[in-house]
Amino acid sequence: MTNNTIGLINLGCAKNLVDSEIMLGILAKDGYKITLSEEEADIVIVNTCSFIKEAEKESVKSIVALAEAGKKLIIAGCLAQKYKKELQEVVPEALAIVGTGNIDKISEIVKKLVNKQESNIYEVSDNPVYIQNEETERFQITMGSGSYIKIAEGCDYLCSYCIIPSLRGKYRSRTIESIVNEAKKLGKNGVSEIVLVAQDTTSYGKDLDGKPSLSLLLEKLNEVEEIGWIRIMYTFPSLVNDELINAIARLDKVVKYIDIPLQHSHPEILKLMNRPASDNSGLIKKLRDSIPDVAIRTAFITGFPGEEDEHFEHLYNFIKENRFDKLGIFEYSREKNSASYGLKKQVPAKVKKARKKELMKLQQSISKEINSSFIGKIIPVIVESLTSSGKIIGRSYRDAPEIDGLVYITSNQAILPGDMIHVKITKADEYDLYGEFN
């Protein structure tokens, strides 16, 4: 055992969160005390994000604050992978810099630092290959009833705005056995919902069996008694085929929800993005025809280089016509080392901001109408938390953790976090639902 206490600040996406829980799990297994309070920590790990400029700024801000406070600091994650050389110069206070493919070395690194065998350790592989397996222990830092399972690592796509392949390496899938065992373990620890994540979940298995096999994975996970809901995130539109659609529709534990980041609607912009330049309206219709009451989430980028008024109008009308249940809008972020960095016709910042605002205003009106259509209906809800004032907060099957809406529930019955209940909806706004369970 060791008396050293390790703290962690997690930044970025759900995939990063899994990496954070893996690092803490490895450290806890080796006897280190874990805290989520940086004040109590002897060493603080910052697991950084570097997907867009805003994420980088947040990461840098956290690093600088800790360095100025004199904290013993380890920088991990995407920022470490992207700027390993620069960080060595700019943040000499960092005791270690750990890349995305080296998180399994975290305990060895901490041990060397604690024993003062080494300082300023730089563990960043140029070609990340690490992937967790069924032996990997995770230290849960998420609150609530759900937990993420990362089913694959890396990405083989070359979207022109994205640098993830250079930060995370080639696509590599975990085995079905490994994922199923983790789902059982999480269920035994009280998790009611598992959320499947990867850079692209629909490519799952292609490197194992020569073809994508997400539907087979869903079949096996559906048999896990310990969990109640299975949710799929980050699907790629051209790989959402009939087999997968049928699996979502048929399997009782797979919630009728799918996340498909489409990025744009106009074929010219999609080509510039190096994405399939197809009209996805047919896919949206097929999903709704095949999966009763399906909730569809998507995300779009506005202000991509070359996006003219006509391209933006096409996107606006596409959103208006397809009426997505959940939608995120991102302003294009010009990232060095991305293929789109050198494209001409960069869109001014104020134009990007105005376009995002216009699309969000449209989506809010759509979302309010869709949510209002549930008033008077009874829908399945998973209980997330109970507040000190007695409020019950849950999520419907239509809402993914942390990014979608909530259901605020009144009840005269005893309810616990993780319970799955049926709630009668009495009120709705743009993002949230309100209901009763009696």
Residue pairs with C-beta under 8 A, 6 or more apart in sequence:
1 31
2 30
2 31
2 32
2 33
2 114
3 33
4 32
4 33
4 42
4 43
4 110
4 114
5 32
5 33
5 34
5 35
5 40
5 41
5 42
5 43
6 24
6 27
6 32
6 33
6 34
6 35
6 41
6 42
6 43
6 44
6 45
6 110
7 34
7 35
7 36
7 37
7 38
7 40
7 41
7 43
7 44
7 45
8 20
8 23
8 24
8 34
8 36
8 44
8 45
8 46
8 47
8 141
9 38
9 44
9 45
9 46
9 47
9 62
9 66
10 16
10 17
10 20
10 47
10 141
11 46
11 47
11 48
11 49
11 55
11 58
11 59
11 62
11 77
12 47
12 48
12 49
12 51
12 55
12 59
12 77
12 78
13 49
13 51
13 197
14 148
14 195
14 197
14 233
14 402
15 148
15 150
15 197
15 198
15 199
16 47
16 49
16 77
16 78
17 141
17 142
17 148
18 132
18 138
18 148
18 149
18 150
18 197
19 47
19 76
19 77
19 100
19 103
19 150
20 45
20 47
20 141
21 138
21 139
21 140
21 141
21 142
22 103
22 104
22 132
22 136
22 137
22 138
23 45
23 47
23 76
23 103
23 106
24 34
24 138
24 139
24 141
25 136
25 137
25 138
25 139
26 103
26 104
26 106
26 107
26 136
26 137
27 34
27 106
27 107
27 110
27 139
28 34
28 137
28 139
29 107
29 137
30 107
30 111
32 107
32 110
34 139
35 41
36 141
38 44
38 66
38 71
41 71
42 72
43 71
43 72
43 73
43 74
43 95
43 110
43 113
43 114
44 66
44 71
44 72
44 73
44 74
45 74
45 76
45 98
45 106
46 59
46 62
46 63
46 66
46 73
46 74
46 75
46 76
46 77
47 76
47 77
48 56
48 59
48 62
48 63
48 75
48 76
48 77
48 78
48 79
48 80
49 55
49 56
49 58
49 59
49 77
49 78
49 79
50 56
50 59
50 77
50 78
50 79
50 81
50 82
50 83
50 163
50 167
51 78
51 162
51 163
51 164
51 333
52 330
52 333
52 335
53 333
53 334
53 335
54 333
56 79
59 77
59 79
60 79
63 73
63 75
63 91
63 94
64 91
66 73
67 73
67 91
67 93
67 94
72 95
72 113
73 91
73 93
73 94
73 95
74 94
74 95
74 96
74 97
74 98
74 106
74 109
74 110
74 113
75 87
75 91
75 94
75 96
75 97
75 98
76 97
76 98
76 99
76 103
76 106
77 98
77 100
78 100
78 167
78 168
79 87
80 87
80 97
80 98
80 99
80 100
80 124
81 99
81 100
81 101
81 124
81 128
81 167
81 168
82 163
82 166
82 167
84 97
84 99
84 122
84 124
87 94
87 97
88 94
88 97
88 120
88 122
92 120
94 120
95 113
95 119
95 120
95 121
96 109
96 113
96 120
96 121
96 122
96 123
97 121
97 122
97 123
97 124
98 105
98 106
98 109
98 123
98 124
99 123
99 124
99 125
99 128
100 128
100 130
100 167
100 168
100 169
101 125
101 127
101 128
101 129
101 130
101 168
101 169
102 123
102 124
102 125
102 128
102 130
103 130
104 130
105 123
109 121
109 123
111 117
112 118
112 121
113 119
113 121
127 169
128 153
128 154
128 167
128 168
128 169
129 169
129 172
130 153
131 152
131 153
131 172
131 174
132 150
132 174
132 178
133 174
133 175
133 178
134 175
134 177
134 178
134 181
134 182
136 182
138 182
140 147
140 189
142 148
142 401
143 384
143 385
144 384
144 385
144 401
144 417
145 191
145 192
145 193
145 382
145 383
145 384
145 395
145 417
145 418
146 191
146 192
146 193
146 194
146 195
146 229
146 231
146 382
146 395
146 401
147 186
147 191
147 193
147 194
147 195
148 194
148 195
148 196
148 197
149 179
149 182
149 183
149 186
149 194
149 195
149 196
149 197
150 174
150 197
150 198
151 173
151 174
151 179
151 196
151 197
151 198
151 201
151 204
151 217
152 171
152 172
152 173
152 174
152 198
152 199
152 200
152 201
152 203
152 204
153 168
153 169
153 171
153 172
153 198
153 199
154 165
154 168
154 169
154 170
154 171
154 172
154 199
155 162
155 164
155 165
155 168
155 170
155 171
155 199
155 200
156 165
156 170
156 171
156 203
157 165
157 199
157 200
157 236
157 274
158 165
158 274
158 339
159 263
159 273
159 274
159 275
160 272
160 273
160 274
160 338
160 339
160 340
160 343
161 273
161 301
161 304
161 332
161 333
161 335
161 338
161 339
161 340
162 335
162 338
163 335
163 337
163 338
164 199
166 337
168 199
171 199
171 200
171 203
171 206
171 207
172 207
173 203
173 204
173 205
173 206
173 207
173 208
175 208
176 205
176 213
176 216
176 217
176 220
179 217
179 220
179 221
180 220
180 221
180 224
183 194
183 221
183 224
183 226
183 227
184 224
184 226
186 194
186 226
186 227
187 194
187 224
187 225
187 226
187 227
188 226
190 418
191 227
191 418
192 227
192 228
192 229
192 382
192 418
192 419
192 420
193 227
193 228
193 229
193 230
193 231
193 255
193 382
193 401
194 221
194 227
194 229
194 230
194 231
195 231
195 233
195 400
195 401
196 217
196 230
196 231
196 232
196 233
197 233
197 234
198 204
198 234
199 234
200 234
200 235
200 236
200 239
201 214
201 232
201 233
201 234
201 235
202 212
202 214
202 235
202 236
202 239
202 240
202 244
203 212
203 236
203 239
204 212
204 213
204 214
204 217
205 211
205 212
205 213
205 214
205 216
205 217
206 212
206 213
212 239
214 232
214 244
214 247
215 243
215 244
215 246
215 247
218 230
218 232
218 244
218 247
218 248
218 251
218 254
219 247
219 251
221 227
221 230
221 253
222 230
222 251
222 252
222 253
222 254
224 253
227 253
228 253
228 382
228 420
229 253
229 254
229 255
229 382
229 397
229 420
230 251
230 253
230 254
230 255
231 254
231 255
231 257
231 400
232 248
232 254
232 257
232 258
232 259
233 259
233 400
234 259
234 261
235 244
235 258
235 259
235 260
236 260
237 260
237 262
237 276
237 278
237 280
237 283
238 276
238 278
240 258
240 260
240 283
240 287
245 286
245 287
245 290
245 291
246 290
247 254
248 254
248 256
248 258
248 291
248 294
249 256
249 290
249 291
249 292
255 397
256 291
256 292
256 293
256 294
256 295
256 397
257 294
257 295
257 296
257 297
257 397
257 398
257 400
258 287
258 291
258 294
258 295
258 296
258 297
259 297
259 298
259 326
259 400
260 280
260 283
260 296
260 297
260 298
261 298
261 299
262 280
262 298
262 299
262 300
263 270
263 273
263 275
263 299
263 300
263 301
264 270
264 273
264 275
264 300
264 301
264 304
264 307
264 311
264 315
265 279
265 280
265 300
265 314
265 315
265 318
265 319
266 310
266 311
266 314
266 315
267 277
267 278
267 279
268 277
268 306
268 311
269 304
269 306
269 307
269 311
270 276
270 277
270 278
271 277
272 304
272 305
272 306
272 340
272 343
273 301
273 304
273 340
274 339
281 318
281 321
281 322
284 296
284 322
284 324
287 294
287 296
288 294
288 296
295 325
295 326
295 397
295 398
295 399
296 324
296 325
296 326
297 324
297 325
297 326
297 327
297 328
297 400
297 403
297 404
298 324
298 326
298 327
298 328
299 327
299 328
299 329
299 330
300 315
300 319
300 327
300 328
300 329
300 330
300 359
301 329
301 330
301 331
301 332
302 312
302 315
302 329
302 330
302 331
302 332
302 352
302 355
302 356
302 359
303 331
303 332
303 347
303 351
303 352
303 355
303 356
304 332
304 340
304 347
305 332
305 334
305 340
305 343
305 344
305 345
305 346
305 347
306 343
306 344
306 345
307 332
307 347
307 355
312 355
315 359
316 358
316 359
316 362
319 327
319 359
319 362
319 363
319 366
320 362
320 366
323 366
323 370
324 363
324 366
325 367
325 370
325 398
326 367
326 398
326 399
326 400
326 403
326 404
327 363
327 366
327 367
328 403
329 356
329 359
329 360
329 363
330 356
331 349
331 352
331 353
331 355
331 356
332 340
332 347
332 352
334 340
334 341
334 346
335 341
364 430
367 430
367 431
368 428
368 429
368 430
371 405
371 428
371 429
371 430
371 431
371 432
371 433
372 428
374 425
374 428
374 433
375 425
375 426
375 427
375 428
376 424
376 425
376 426
377 424
377 425
378 422
378 423
378 424
378 425
379 396
379 397
379 398
379 422
379 423
379 425
379 433
379 435
380 396
380 397
380 420
380 421
380 422
380 423
381 394
381 395
381 396
381 397
381 407
381 409
381 420
381 421
381 422
381 423
381 435
381 437
382 394
382 395
382 397
382 418
382 419
382 420
383 392
383 393
383 394
383 409
383 415
383 416
383 417
383 418
383 419
383 420
383 421
384 393
384 394
384 395
384 406
384 417
385 393
385 417
386 392
386 393
386 415
386 416
386 417
387 393
391 408
392 408
392 409
392 410
392 411
392 415
392 437
393 406
393 407
393 408
393 409
394 406
394 407
394 408
394 409
394 421
394 423
395 401
395 404
395 405
395 406
395 407
396 405
396 407
396 423
396 433
398 404
398 405
399 405
399 406
399 407
404 431
405 431
405 432
405 433
406 431
406 432
406 433
407 423
407 425
407 432
407 433
407 434
407 435
408 432
408 433
408 434
408 435
409 415
409 421
409 423
409 434
409 435
409 436
409 437
410 435
410 436
410 437
411 436
411 437
411 438
412 438
413 437
413 438
415 421
415 437
421 437
422 437
423 435
423 436
423 437
424 435
424 436
424 437
425 433
425 434
425 435
426 434
426 435
426 436
427 433
427 434
427 435
428 434
